[in-house]
């Protein structure tokens, strides 16, 4: 193959690649819009009982933000504090095991507490019914920071790791964000539901680059 043929093949491959990336972003945008619409519909539905052991394997990202409720009792002196930044400032999410009346336990994110209130929140006693949003586990840690179970430093709500560190036994593979705000601490109802959707911008960028490469290739061919 001549040098001109090699250059032409490389340019064609570049254009095909850029167009493919643009099409992929269009498909991602369609998926993201469907996810946003699905989540909006779920948020307006009445709460359902939290999933029990038979259905745990079926729980995935699509179940996130489902309104749920559960009755039972909080387990005492088993709180875990996960670093958080909210509209109230920096502090912690307070996660507490909740023993349901149905014979299994789950982690409940009872809400936000400021840093100075860590370990100083009055226990929640007695049988009660909680309402909240089902959330999928957040394994590993936060951005550039890994969870440190040995040092009791948590940057994400990693259900399995927290259960192992606290020796909680068998527990649901998800957690529940308490959705009922109340006075005092912890402060519930601070779940942020936001989906980044920049796929249209990315798609236009890739298509624009493909058009630019095609135009440059045409100009070069005209000048030869």
Order of alpha helices (4+ residues) and beta strands (2+ residues): alpha-beta-beta-beta-beta-beta-beta-beta-beta-alpha-beta-alpha
